[in-house]
Amino acid sequence: MGSVCYNSLMTSTSDPESHFNEYDEIRSVILRHARDAFGSPARIEAQWQGLNYLSKPDADLAVQEYDVFSDLVSSSGAHVHFLSADEDLTLDGIYVRDAAFPVPGGVVLCNMGKPARSDEPSAMADYLTAHDIPVKGYIEGDGRLEGGDVFWLDDHTVVVGEGYRTNADGIRQLGEFLGPDVELKVVPLPHWVGPSDVFHLMSMISPIDRDLAVVYSRTMPVPFRNWLLERGLELVEVPDEEFDSMGCNVLAIRPREVIVVPGNPVTKERLIAAGATVHEYSADHISLKGLGGPTCLSRPLVRA
């Protein structure tokens, strides 16, 4: 990892050179390619049903889809860290966001709410340590935190969802890593279809610029939605018919330049009307079957 990336992780939130958010240009990012996450057809066959995938991914098509996706991510000029294959992990290891969260001074390793994914944070920690990327610490004990439930709104504000994958103790521990200078906004998440499914905070919101976010308001607590509006955010609304197809799962590679799952034409047109450049990737096997869109597939470390 280059010195720019390392130094950015080491800066404090009061440093004007530090950028903690979901929309500035990605400079450093962690991915795990489908060929390493999924492996052989036999491995997919053994796991996909137990992990609650909607249907069985195809190994070869997943690799093709991921090649396109990773090229889009790296088009920002980002340095891409590819995690290796790990037989101790499941197919869900492709969704690297959930295992870690960047904070001033390093990376916090999460403690997964889905038991089958419990080995992912330690596997990522091994990579970070080997590549001189500082590890700030771990969410431990009864605390639960998954990266899909937490994001930096700006350099001084972290938003975290409390639900089936992230609990109060995990949020408390995260607050200790962030310190008193960072506002920690806790958002209660809906039951939705229950604990066996996944509903992360970023299932209902994806910030794509300092004053713009893609949202599915029907799932939002009214106080949280009002809080966003009071902070000056414009909201791009995802229609009902495009929520299940992950219209709300949008990854910004730079301000108002985004990667989306295809098949959500209304959301796409609303993004374009808001001034966004929209890139689509074939997503059947790496996203739609496992319900993990472009934000889930990526763990940005540094934005600048």
C-alpha positions in Angstrom: 0.0 0.0 0.0 1.4 3.4 -0.9 2.3 6.1 1.6 -0.6 8.3 0.5 -3.1 5.6 1.5 -1.4 4.8 4.7 -1.1 8.4 5.8 -4.8 9.0 4.9 -5.9 6.3 7.2 -3.7 7.7 10.0 -5.1 11.2 9.8 -7.5 12.6 12.4 -11.0 13.8 11.5 -9.9 17.3 12.1 -7.2 17.1 9.4 -8.6 18.9 6.2 -6.7 16.3 4.1 -8.7 13.4 5.6 -11.8 12.3 3.7 -14.1 9.9 5.4 -17.3 9.6 3.4 -19.0 7.4 0.8 -18.7 9.6 -2.3 -15.2 11.2 -2.8 -12.9 9.5 -5.4 -11.9 6.0 -4.3 -8.1 5.9 -4.0 -7.7 2.5 -2.2 -10.2 -0.3 -2.0 -10.4 -4.0 -1.0 -12.1 -6.5 -3.2 -12.3 -10.4 -3.4 -12.6 -11.6 -6.9 -15.4 -14.1 -7.6 -12.9 -16.7 -8.7 -11.4 -16.7 -5.2 -14.7 -16.2 -3.2 -16.8 -18.8 -5.1 -14.1 -21.2 -6.3 -15.4 -24.4 -8.0 -18.9 -25.3 -9.0 -18.8 -28.1 -6.4 -18.2 -25.5 -3.6 -21.0 -23.3 -4.8 -23.3 -26.4 -4.9 -22.4 -27.2 -1.3 -23.1 -23.8 0.1 -25.6 -21.6 -1.8 -28.8 -22.9 -0.2 -27.5 -22.8 3.3 -26.4 -19.2 2.8 -30.0 -18.3 1.6 -29.0 -17.4 -1.9 -32.0 -16.9 -4.1 -30.6 -19.4 -6.6 -27.3 -21.1 -7.5 -24.6 -18.8 -9.0 -22.6 -20.1 -12.0 -18.9 -20.0 -11.3 -17.7 -19.1 -14.8 -20.4 -16.4 -15.3 -19.6 -15.0 -11.9 -16.0 -14.5 -12.9 -17.0 -12.7 -16.1 -19.3 -10.4 -14.2 -16.7 -9.6 -11.6 -14.1 -8.7 -14.2 -16.4 -6.0 -15.4 -17.2 -4.9 -11.9 -13.6 -4.6 -10.7 -12.6 -2.7 -13.9 -15.4 -0.2 -13.1 -14.1 0.2 -9.5 -10.5 0.6 -10.6 -11.5 3.2 -13.3 -11.4 5.8 -10.5 -7.6 5.2 -10.4 -7.9 3.3 -7.1 -5.3 1.0 -5.9 -7.1 -2.4 -5.6 -6.2 -4.8 -2.9 -7.5 -8.3 -3.9 -8.0 -10.7 -1.0 -7.0 -14.2 -1.7 -9.1 -17.4 -1.7 -9.7 -18.9 1.8 -11.3 -22.3 2.3 -12.4 -21.3 5.8 -14.8 -18.7 4.3 -18.1 -19.1 2.5 -19.3 -17.7 -0.8 -20.3 -14.6 1.2 -16.6 -13.7 1.4 -17.2 -11.9 -1.9 -19.1 -9.2 0.1 -16.0 -7.7 1.7 -17.6 -4.5 3.0 -19.1 -6.2 6.0 -15.8 -7.4 7.6 -14.2 -4.0 8.2 -14.7 -0.3 8.7 -12.1 2.5 8.2 -11.6 5.0 11.0 -8.9 7.6 11.8 -5.8 5.6 12.6 -6.6 2.4 10.8 -9.3 -0.2 10.2 -11.7 -1.6 12.7 -12.5 -5.3 12.1 -16.1 -6.2 12.6 -17.8 -9.0 14.5 -20.3 -10.5 12.1 -24.0 -10.9 13.0 -24.3 -13.9 10.5 -22.5 -16.8 12.2 -21.4 -18.4 8.9 -19.4 -15.3 8.2 -17.5 -15.2 11.5 -14.1 -15.9 10.0 -14.1 -13.1 7.5 -12.7 -10.3 9.8 -9.7 -12.3 10.9 -9.0 -13.3 7.3 -9.1 -9.6 6.3 -6.9 -8.7 9.3 -4.2 -11.1 8.1 -4.1 -9.3 4.7 -4.1 -5.8 6.3 -1.2 -6.7 8.6 0.8 -8.3 5.8 0.4 -5.2 3.7 1.2 -2.7 6.4 -2.3 -1.3 6.6 -2.9 -0.3 10.2 -5.5 -2.3 12.2 -7.1 -0.1 14.9 -8.9 -2.9 16.7 -11.7 -5.4 16.7 -15.4 -5.5 17.7 -15.4 -8.2 20.3 -17.4 -10.3 22.8 -21.2 -9.9 22.5 -20.8 -6.9 20.2 -21.9 -7.3 16.6 -21.2 -4.9 13.8 -21.3 -5.5 10.0 -19.9 -3.0 7.5 -23.1 -2.8 5.6 -24.7 -1.2 8.6 -22.3 1.8 8.9 -21.0 4.6 6.8 -19.3 8.0 7.1 -21.7 10.7 6.1 -18.8 13.3 6.3 -15.5 13.6 8.2 -17.3 14.2 11.5 -20.4 12.0 11.2 -20.9 8.2 11.2 -24.3 6.7 10.7 -24.9 3.2 12.0 -28.0 1.0 11.8 -29.1 -1.2 14.8 -30.8 -4.3 13.6 -30.3 -8.1 13.3 -26.6 -7.8 12.2 -25.4 -4.9 14.3 -26.3 -4.6 18.0 -26.0 -1.9 20.7 -22.8 -3.4 22.2 -21.1 -3.3 18.8 -22.2 0.3 18.3 -20.8 1.2 21.7 -17.5 -0.3 20.8 -17.4 1.4 17.5 -18.1 4.7 19.3 -15.0 4.1 21.5 -12.8 3.7 18.4 -14.3 6.9 16.8 -13.9 9.0 19.9 -15.8 12.1 21.2 -15.1 14.3 18.1 -17.2 12.1 15.8 -21.0 12.2 15.9 -22.5 8.7 15.9 -26.0 8.7 14.6 -27.8 5.5 15.5 -30.7 4.4 13.2 -33.2 1.7 14.2 -33.6 -0.8 11.3 -36.9 -2.5 10.4 -37.7 -6.1 11.0 -38.4 -6.4 7.2 -38.6 -10.2 6.6 -36.8 -11.2 9.7 -33.4 -12.2 11.1 -32.8 -15.0 8.5 -32.6 -12.3 5.8 -30.2 -9.4 5.4 -31.4 -5.8 5.8 -28.4 -3.5 6.4 -28.6 0.2 6.8 -27.2 0.5 3.3 -30.2 -1.4 2.0 -32.1 1.8 2.3 -29.5 4.6 1.8 -26.4 5.1 -0.4 -24.8 8.5 -0.2 -23.3 9.5 -3.6 -22.3 13.2 -3.0 -22.0 15.5 0.0 -25.6 16.6 -0.6 -27.2 13.7 -2.4 -28.2 10.2 -1.4 -30.2 7.3 -3.0 -32.9 6.2 -0.6 -35.8 3.9 -0.1 -37.9 6.1 2.2 -40.6 3.5 3.0 -38.1 1.7 5.3 -36.7 4.9 6.9 -37.6 6.0 10.4 -39.2 9.5 10.1 -36.7 11.2 12.5 -33.7 9.8 10.4 -35.2 11.0 7.1 -35.9 14.4 8.5 -32.4 14.6 9.9 -31.0 14.0 6.4 -33.2 16.7 5.0 -32.2 19.1 7.7 -28.5 18.5 6.8 -29.3 19.6 3.3 -29.3 16.3 1.5 -31.4 15.8 -1.7 -32.9 12.3 -1.8 -33.2 10.2 -5.0 -36.1 8.0 -4.2 -36.1 4.3 -5.3 -39.6 3.2 -6.3 -41.2 0.1 -4.7 -40.8 -2.1 -7.7 -37.0 -1.5 -7.7 -36.2 -2.1 -4.1 -35.9 -5.9 -4.2 -33.7 -5.6 -7.3 -31.3 -3.4 -5.2 -32.0 -0.1 -6.8 -30.8 1.5 -3.5 -27.5 -0.3 -3.5 -25.3 2.3 -5.3 -21.5 2.7 -5.1 -20.0 6.1 -5.8 -16.5 5.9 -7.3 -16.3 9.7 -7.2 -18.9 12.4 -6.5 -22.0 11.6 -8.6 -20.3 8.9 -10.6 -21.8 5.6 -9.6 -21.9 1.9 -10.2 -25.4 0.3 -10.0 -27.1 -3.1 -10.5 -28.9 -3.1 -13.9 -32.7 -3.5 -14.2 -33.7 -0.4 -12.2 -34.6 2.1 -15.0 -36.6 4.5 -12.9 -33.9 4.9 -10.3 -31.3 5.2 -13.1 -33.2 8.0 -14.7 -33.6 9.8 -11.4 -29.9 9.5 -10.8 -29.1 11.0 -14.3 -31.6 13.8 -13.6 -29.7 14.6 -10.4 -26.5 15.0 -12.4 -25.0 11.5 -11.9 -23.0 9.4 -14.3 -24.3 5.8 -14.1 -22.3 2.6 -14.9 -24.0 -0.8 -14.9 -22.5 -4.2 -14.7 -24.0 -7.7 -15.2 -25.0 -8.7 -11.7 -27.0 -11.9 -11.9 -24.4 -14.2 -10.3 -22.3 -11.9 -8.1 -25.1 -9.7 -6.8 -28.7 -10.6 -7.4 -28.5 -14.3 -6.3 -26.7 -13.4 -3.1 -28.4 -10.1 -2.5 -25.2 -8.1 -2.4 -24.8 -5.1 -4.7 -21.8 -2.9 -5.6 -21.5 -1.4 -2.1 -21.4 -4.9 -0.6 -18.8 -6.1 -3.0 -16.3 -3.3 -2.1 -14.6 -2.0 1.0 -13.2 1.4 0.1 -10.3 2.3 2.5 -9.3 5.8 1.3 -11.2 8.4 -0.6 -9.7 11.7 -1.7 
